[in-house]
Amino acid sequence: MKLAVILLAAYVLDRLIGDPRSIPHPVVLMGKAVTAIERLIRRYCSQPRALKLAGVLLPLLVAGGAWGVTAVILLVLSRIAPWLAWVAEVWMISTTIASKGLKGAGMAVYAELRKGDIPAARTALGMIVGRDTTKLESPDIVRGTVETVAENIVDAIISPLFFALLGGAPLAMAYRAVNTLDSMVGYKNEKYRNLGWASARLDDAANYIPARMTAPLLVLCAWLLRLDWRSSWRIVRRDARLHPSPNSGFPESAVAGALGIRLGGENVYHGVVSFRAYMGDPLRTMEPEDIIVTSRIMMLSSAIFVCLCAAATMLWHGMGG
């Protein structure tokens, strides 16, 4: 029962206030830790084999440290006053979720597109994607925004809630550390191919189950929102595994099918053209309003999932677990 209340409160807190800039965010601290540890590793390791071995140590230190520090803080607070630990755990879990921030990022792009300010829309999209946006026109700006919002339904909402359900704030923080590592060092380029391989694979493993739970949830949301849920399910089964990521294809294909659009295609990264497998069928041209609909799918799916998590904890409690 306690965990159900904590999960619901954490989700509501994120929906209401998101991540206030005035409060230090744990992810920022994780990022600084990753940078410091990477600098230390590179001081003593330069050969590929040594970097690969260090690549295993990196997520153990960062994710393990995030779990340990969180667990110790909650333990100390519980000894002072149980309610302090409750409040702290609600806040900690809320920082691992980013529903408000994700919606805000998508709507920032939408607002510029509605004004017809393509350069500003490119800049807004560039804040949330790694691809080059300087030459994109409206349909590709919409595509990039929809892809990012859809993909992050798993990374920024479903996965942290899933791990909070399994292990409270400590495990949710450990997941966020893994996800932060992947975003910082999990690249297949020359710099991070050896050091970041373990972080990238651990992130893939962590999101494996949540991504596959998300796909049917998004199909349900498509039905509730009177979108094309049949096409959503069909496109998931047809296209999800075509994505270069073992997990991102599931939410992206579900959203593509629900909206009747085609995601994927050519992207440019640091001047290099990269082709990503298509998701969905090009039944129509993408429009700025697709960003709004994707945000609605994201918000509805996250609300349903946190309620399912709370129900699961109460059921487990009722069974004497």
N, C-alpha and C positions, 0 to 999 in steps of 0.2 A: 504493500500500500504506500509506504514511504517513497519508494522509487517512482511509482506512478505519479504522485504529486510533484516530485522533483522534475521529472521529465516534462510534464505539462507546464509547470511554472517556467522552466528554462526556455521552452519553445515560445510561450507567450511573451516572456521577457525579450527574446530576440525579435519577435514580430513587432513589439512596441518600440523598442529603443535601438535595436541593432548593436552596433559597436561604437559607443561614444568615443570621440577622439581624446577626450579629457582623461579617460581611464586607460592605463597601460594595458595593452592587449597581449595575452599569452603567446599568440602566434608571432608577434614582433620579437618577444624574448627568445622564442624558439629559433627564429631566423638569425638573431645575433649569435646564438649558441652554435648553430650550423656553420656560420661564417668563421667563428673563432676556432672551432674544431678542424674545419677544412684547412685553415691557414696553418695550424699546428701539424696536421698530417703532411701537407705539402713541404713543410720545412724538413721533414725527415724521410719522406717517401717520394721518389721520383720515377722509379722503374714501374712498368705496367703491372708486374706481379705483386709488388708491394702495395701499389695503389688498389689493386683488386682486393687484397686482404684487408686493407684499411677501409675499403668500401663496405665490408661486412661489419666492421667495428662502428662505423659512423651511425647507422640506424639503431644499433644496440645502445649506444651512448645517449643519443638524442631522444629516441622513443622511450627507452628504459628510464632515462632521467626524468622525462615528463611524467611518466607513470609514478615513479618514486616520489618526486617532489609533491605531486598532487595528493598522493596517499598520505604522506607525512603531514601536510598542512591540514587535511581533513581530520586526521587522527588527533592532532594537537588541539584543534578547535573543538572537537567532540569532548575532549577532556575538560575544556574550559566551560562549554555550554553546548549541549546537543543542537540547539536551534542555530547557533553560529555555524556549525558544520553544514546544516541544511541550507542555510542562506548561501554559504560559500559554494556548495555543490551546485545549487541552482545557477549561480552566476558563472561558475566554471563551465558547466555544460552549455550554457547559452553562448559562451564565446567560441565554442566549437561549431556552432550552427551559424549559417549566414543567409537565412531566407530574406530578411529585410535588405541586407546589403546587395544580394544578388538581384532582387527585384529593382532596387534603386539604380544599379548599374545598367540594367537593361532599359529601364525607363529613361535614363539620361540620354541614351542613344536615340530612343524613340522621339523624345522631345525635340532634338535637333533635326531629325528627319522630317517631323511635322512642320517645322519652321522652314524647311527647304535649305537648311544650312549644311550642305554636304561636308565641307571641310571640318566643321565642328563635330559632325556625326562621326567622321573618321577618327578624330582625336578622342572622342568619348569611347569608341570601340577599341582604340589602341590602348586604353587604360585596362582592358580586361582580357585581351588576347595577345598571343605572342607573334602572330602573323603581321606582315607589313600592311598597313591600311591606307597609305598615302594616295593610292590610285584607285581605290574602290569606289564604285557607284552604289546607288541606293539598294538594288537587289542583293549585292554581295555584302553590304553593310548589315542588311537585315539577316542574311544567312549567317554571318559571323556571330551576330548577337543571339539568334535563336539557337545555334549550335552550342554556344557558351553557356547560356542559361540551362538548356536541356542537359548538357553534360554535367553541370555542377549540381543538378538535382541530387545526384548520387554523392559526389564528393563533399558538397557543402551542407547537405541536409540529412539524407537517408543514412549514409554511413556513420556519421557521428552519433546520430540517434540510436542506430543499431548497436554500436559499441557501448554507448551509455546504458542501453538496456542490459547488455551482457555484463558490464563491469563498472557501472557508474562513471563518475567524473574521471577517475584515474585512467580507465581504458579509453574513454572518449578523448582525453588529452593525448594519450599515446597514439591514437589514430591520427589526430590532427598533426602531431609531430611527424608521423610517417608521410602524410600528405604534403606537409611543408617541405620535407626533404625532397620528395619527388619533384616539386615545383622549382626547387633550387638546384639540385644536382642530378636529377633523373633524366638526363639528356644523352642521346646517342652520338654526341659530337666528340671531337678529339679531346676536348678538355675534360669531359665527364664520363666518357665511355667506360673507363676502368673504376674510377672512384664512385660513380653513381649507380652502377649496375644493380647492386643489392637493394638500394633505396627504391629504385624503379620497380623491381620485381616484388618487393614487399608491399608497395602501394597497390600493384595489380592484385596481389593475393588478398589484401585487406578489403578491396572493393568488389571482389569476385561475387560473393553472395549478395551484398546489397544491390549491385547493379541488376542482378537477375530477379531480385524481389521488386525492383523499381519498375521494370517493364510492364508486368500485368497491372501494377498500381496505376501507371499512366494510361493504360488502356481503359481501366475503370473510370478514371477522371475524364477521358475523352467521351465516354458514354454519358457521364453525369453532366458534362458541359455541352451535350448535343453535338459533338464533333463526330468524325468518322472513326468510330472505335473498331469496326471490323477491319478497315484498312490499316489502322494502327497495329493491330495484332498480326495482320498478314505481313506487314513490312518488317516488324520485329523478327519474325521467323525467317524472312527472306534475306534481310540485309544486315542484321545486328552484328553478325560475325565477320562481315567484310571490313569493318573498321580496323585500322591498325592497332588500336587499343583493344585489349580483350574485354573491356568493360564499357567504354564510352558509347559503343554502337547501340547498346540496349536503350538508354534513354533517348538518344538522338533519333534512332529509327522509329521509336514509338511516337515521338512528337511529329516527325516528318509525315508519318502515315495519318495521324490525326488531323493535321493541317492540310493535307493534300499537296505538299510541296516536296522538292528534292533538295536535300542537304548534301554536303560534300562537294568535291571538285577541286579546282586548282587554288592553292594558297601560296603566298610568297613569304619565305622566312630568310631575312638577311640577304635578300637579293637572289635567293635560290628558289625556283619553282618546285612545289611539291604537290603531288596529286593524291587526294584522299578519296576513297571509294564512295560512290554515290549512295545515299540513303533516301529511299522513297521515290515517288514518281512525280515528274514535273507537270502536274495537272494544271498549274496556273503560275503566274509570275508572283514572286514573293512581294509582300507589301509591309509597310511599317506596322500595321495592325497585327501582323503575325507575332510581333514582339509582345504585344499586350496579351494575346491569347496564350502564348507560351508561359508568360508570367502567371496567368491565371491557373494554368495546369500545374505549374511549380508550387504555387501557394496551396492549392487544393490538395495535391498529392502529399505535401508535407504535413498538412493538418490531419489528413486521414491516417498517415503513418504514425504520427505521434500518439494519436488516439488508440491505434492498434497496439503500440508499445505499452501504453498505460493499461490497456485491457489485458494484455498478456501478463503483466506483472501482478495485477489483481487476481487473475485466474490462477497463476502460480501460487500466490499467497493463500488463496482460498482452498487450494489442494494440499496445503501444508508444506509447500516448497520453501 
